[in-house]
Amino acid sequence: MLLSSAIFLGGLMLVVALALVAAVVRLITSRRASRATSPTDQACDILGERYLRGEITTREYRDRRHAVR
């Protein structure tokens, strides 16, 4: 009887610990996702992606980035 109670409490502690870890991970990831980025930063990110894909030249990238900032 004592052994079964110990196993139950050990399992319960494991479940609580896992739930706590999951809650902390969710809190951290939701804060990262909710960070607001400025329209300027978003525009520069898009320009960088287009440049890396070869859609725009180096000169176009520099000109447009200068215009955004």
N, CA, C and O atoms as a DFTB+ gen file, in Angstrom:
276 C
 N C O
     1  1       0.820      -1.195       0.000
     2  2       0.000       0.000       0.000
     3  2       0.865       1.259       0.000
     4  3       0.594       2.220      -0.721
     5  1       1.891       1.231       0.812
     6  2       2.778       2.380       0.885
     7  2       3.518       2.581      -0.437
     8  3       3.728       3.717      -0.863
     9  1       3.909       1.499      -1.081
    10  2       4.616       1.578      -2.353
    11  2       3.718       2.135      -3.448
    12  3       4.171       2.927      -4.275
    13  1       2.465       1.737      -3.463
    14  2       1.550       2.243      -4.494
    15  2       1.268       3.727      -4.288
    16  3       1.105       4.458      -5.265
    17  1       1.209       4.176      -3.074
    18  2       1.013       5.606      -2.796
    19  2       2.226       6.403      -3.254
    20  3       2.088       7.497      -3.801
    21  1       3.404       5.857      -3.032
    22  2       4.626       6.546      -3.440
    23  2       4.706       6.629      -4.954
    24  3       5.107       7.660      -5.494
    25  1       4.331       5.564      -5.646
    26  2       4.341       5.565      -7.112
    27  2       3.338       6.580      -7.632
    28  3       3.632       7.310      -8.578
    29  1       2.158       6.638      -7.029
    30  2       1.135       7.591      -7.445
    31  2       1.622       9.024      -7.249
    32  3       1.478       9.858      -8.143
    33  1       2.193       9.309      -6.095
    34  2       2.679      10.666      -5.822
    35  2       3.848      11.021      -6.733
    36  3       3.962      12.166      -7.170
    37  1       4.704      10.071      -7.020
    38  2       5.816      10.315      -7.934
    39  2       5.312      10.626      -9.336
    40  3       5.821      11.532      -9.997
    41  1       4.317       9.881      -9.786
    42  2       3.721      10.131     -11.095
    43  2       3.026      11.471     -11.140
    44  3       3.108      12.187     -12.138
    45  1       2.346      11.811     -10.070
    46  2       1.659      13.101      -9.986
    47  2       2.660      14.252     -10.021
    48  3       2.425      15.266     -10.679
    49  1       3.762      14.094      -9.319
    50  2       4.799      15.134      -9.331
    51  2       5.395      15.286     -10.732
    52  3       5.705      16.398     -11.160
    53  1       5.553      14.169     -11.441
    54  2       6.072      14.212     -12.794
    55  2       5.119      14.971     -13.718
    56  3       5.558      15.789     -14.526
    57  1       3.840      14.707     -13.603
    58  2       2.843      15.391     -14.426
    59  2       2.834      16.885     -14.125
    60  3       2.776      17.701     -15.045
    61  1       2.889      17.243     -12.871
    62  2       2.899      18.658     -12.480
    63  2       4.162      19.340     -13.006
    64  3       4.098      20.465     -13.503
    65  1       5.303      18.669     -12.899
    66  2       6.558      19.249     -13.385
    67  2       6.505      19.454     -14.905
    68  3       6.929      20.497     -15.402
    69  1       5.995      18.481     -15.634
    70  2       5.878      18.613     -17.083
    71  2       4.922      19.736     -17.465
    72  3       5.182      20.479     -18.412
    73  1       3.822      19.862     -16.737
    74  2       2.873      20.945     -17.013
    75  2       3.518      22.303     -16.752
    76  3       3.286      23.256     -17.495
    77  1       4.311      22.389     -15.715
    78  2       4.997      23.643     -15.396
    79  2       6.006      24.002     -16.486
    80  3       6.082      25.159     -16.898
    81  1       6.775      23.031     -16.953
    82  2       7.736      23.274     -18.033
    83  2       7.007      23.704     -19.301
    84  3       7.441      24.634     -19.981
    85  1       5.909      23.038     -19.621
    86  2       5.143      23.400     -20.817
    87  2       4.601      24.819     -20.709
    88  3       4.600      25.555     -21.696
    89  1       4.143      25.213     -19.533
    90  2       3.618      26.563     -19.337
    91  2       4.718      27.608     -19.525
    92  3       4.481      28.654     -20.129
    93  1       5.900      27.335     -19.017
    94  2       7.017      28.278     -19.154
    95  2       7.427      28.393     -20.626
    96  3       7.661      29.498     -21.115
    97  1       7.515      27.275     -21.326
    98  2       7.881      27.302     -22.739
    99  2       6.846      28.083     -23.543
   100  3       7.201      28.880     -24.410
   101  1       5.586      27.857     -23.260
   102  2       4.527      28.575     -23.972
   103  2       4.590      30.075     -23.697
   104  3       4.388      30.883     -24.604
   105  1       4.866      30.442     -22.471
   106  2       4.973      31.855     -22.113
   107  2       6.124      32.515     -22.861
   108  3       5.976      33.623     -23.378
   109  1       7.256      31.849     -22.920
   110  2       8.427      32.406     -23.600
   111  2       8.169      32.545     -25.097
   112  3       8.471      33.587     -25.678
   113  1       7.619      31.518     -25.725
   114  2       7.400      31.579     -27.165
   115  2       6.302      32.571     -27.532
   116  3       6.366      33.182     -28.599
   117  1       5.313      32.745     -26.691
   118  2       4.256      33.707     -27.007
   119  2       4.773      35.142     -26.895
   120  3       4.317      36.017     -27.631
   121  1       5.691      35.388     -26.010
   122  2       6.269      36.730     -25.899
   123  2       7.107      37.066     -27.114
   124  3       7.092      38.201     -27.590
   125  1       7.840      36.083     -27.621
   126  2       8.648      36.317     -28.819
   127  2       7.766      36.602     -30.020
   128  3       8.060      37.488     -30.822
   129  1       6.686      35.850     -30.139
   130  2       5.798      35.996     -31.294
   131  2       5.039      37.309     -31.251
   132  3       4.675      37.848     -32.297
   133  1       4.797      37.829     -30.063
   134  2       3.983      39.035     -29.960
   135  2       4.796      40.325     -30.035
   136  3       4.231      41.417     -29.994
   137  1       6.101      40.205     -30.142
   138  2       6.907      41.423     -30.274
   139  2       6.524      42.143     -31.558
   140  3       6.521      41.565     -32.645
   141  1       6.209      43.392     -31.402
   142  2       5.817      44.186     -32.570
   143  2       7.069      44.686     -33.280
   144  3       7.984      45.224     -32.656
   145  1       7.090      44.500     -34.576
   146  2       8.189      45.048     -35.359
   147  2       7.659      46.238     -36.134
   148  3       6.499      46.266     -36.547
   149  1       8.505      47.196     -36.321
   150  2       8.083      48.403     -37.009
   151  2       7.935      48.130     -38.507
   152  3       8.559      47.212     -39.039
   153  1       7.120      48.916     -39.172
   154  2       6.982      48.770     -40.628
   155  2       8.320      48.935     -41.358
   156  3       8.556      48.286     -42.377
   157  1       9.191      49.799     -40.837
   158  2      10.508      49.997     -41.448
   159  2      11.325      48.718     -41.375
   160  3      11.959      48.323     -42.353
   161  1      11.310      48.068     -40.210
   162  2      12.043      46.815     -40.058
   163  2      11.477      45.734     -40.975
   164  3      12.227      44.968     -41.582
   165  1      10.169      45.679     -41.069
   166  2       9.537      44.688     -41.947
   167  2       9.918      44.933     -43.402
   168  3      10.207      43.992     -44.141
   169  1       9.917      46.191     -43.810
   170  2      10.274      46.534     -45.189
   171  2      11.728      46.157     -45.474
   172  3      12.033      45.620     -46.539
   173  1      12.612      46.434     -44.538
   174  2      14.025      46.087     -44.723
   175  2      14.215      44.570     -44.774
   176  3      15.049      44.075     -45.532
   177  1      13.451      43.839     -43.977
   178  2      13.525      42.374     -44.022
   179  2      13.086      41.845     -45.383
   180  3      13.720      40.950     -45.942
   181  1      12.011      42.397     -45.906
   182  2      11.513      41.974     -47.222
   183  2      12.527      42.315     -48.308
   184  3      12.784      41.513     -49.206
   185  1      13.098      43.512     -48.216
   186  2      14.128      43.891     -49.193
   187  2      15.311      42.923     -49.145
   188  3      15.823      42.502     -50.182
   189  1      15.728      42.585     -47.951
   190  2      16.841      41.652     -47.795
   191  2      16.530      40.288     -48.392
   192  3      17.378      39.679     -49.044
   193  1      15.318      39.815     -48.168
   194  2      14.911      38.527     -48.732
   195  2      14.896      38.583     -50.261
   196  3      15.359      37.655     -50.924
   197  1      14.364      39.667     -50.812
   198  2      14.311      39.803     -52.276
   199  2      15.724      39.879     -52.858
   200  3      15.994      39.323     -53.923
   201  1      16.610      40.563     -52.159
   202  2      17.996      40.673     -52.619
   203  2      18.676      39.300     -52.607
   204  3      19.376      38.936     -53.552
   205  1      18.463      38.556     -51.540
   206  2      19.082      37.239     -51.439
   207  2      18.544      36.260     -52.480
   208  3      19.260      35.365     -52.928
   209  1      17.290      36.436     -52.858
   210  2      16.711      35.565     -53.894
   211  2      17.115      36.002     -55.297
   212  3      16.842      35.299     -56.269
   213  1      17.767      37.164     -55.408
   214  2      18.207      37.649     -56.705
   215  2      17.137      38.403     -57.473
   216  3      17.269      38.611     -58.680
   217  1      16.086      38.810     -56.792
   218  2      14.994      39.522     -57.459
   219  2      15.350      40.981     -57.729
   220  3      14.810      41.590     -58.652
   221  1      16.253      41.541     -56.933
   222  2      16.669      42.932     -57.125
   223  2      18.196      42.987     -57.097
   224  3      18.850      42.138     -56.493
   225  1      18.738      43.981     -57.749
   226  2      20.195      44.147     -57.802
   227  2      20.694      44.817     -56.525
   228  3      19.912      45.287     -55.698
   229  1      22.008      44.845     -56.392
   230  2      22.612      45.490     -55.227
   231  2      22.256      46.974     -55.188
   232  3      21.954      47.522     -54.128
   233  1      22.293      47.609     -56.343
   234  2      21.963      49.038     -56.397
   235  2      20.499      49.283     -56.008
   236  3      20.198      50.198     -55.242
   237  1      19.594      48.452     -56.544
   238  2      18.180      48.602     -56.185
   239  2      17.978      48.389     -54.694
   240  3      17.207      49.103     -54.052
   241  1      18.681      47.395     -54.145
   242  2      18.582      47.117     -52.711
   243  2      19.016      48.333     -51.888
   244  3      18.322      48.749     -50.961
   245  1      20.166      48.890     -52.241
   246  2      20.682      50.046     -51.498
   247  2      19.762      51.259     -51.636
   248  3      19.476      51.944     -50.654
   249  1      19.303      51.516     -52.857
   250  2      18.425      52.670     -53.084
   251  2      17.113      52.541     -52.306
   252  3      16.661      53.483     -51.655
   253  1      16.532      51.383     -52.388
   254  2      15.238      51.177     -51.709
   255  2      15.386      51.179     -50.194
   256  3      14.529      51.692     -49.475
   257  1      16.478      50.601     -49.721
   258  2      16.693      50.598     -48.269
   259  2      16.917      52.025     -47.765
   260  3      16.434      52.396     -46.695
   261  1      17.646      52.812     -48.535
   262  2      17.860      54.208     -48.175
   263  2      16.531      54.977     -48.172
   264  3      16.293      55.814     -47.301
   265  1      15.676      54.686     -49.149
   266  2      14.377      55.348     -49.237
   267  2      13.472      54.977     -48.066
   268  3      12.694      55.804     -47.590
   269  1      13.574      53.741     -47.607
   270  2      12.733      53.289     -46.488
   271  2      13.162      53.947     -45.185
   272  3      12.328      54.299     -44.351
   273  1      14.440      54.106     -45.024
   274  2      14.942      54.697     -43.765
   275  2      14.979      56.163     -43.941
   276  3      15.365      56.886     -43.022
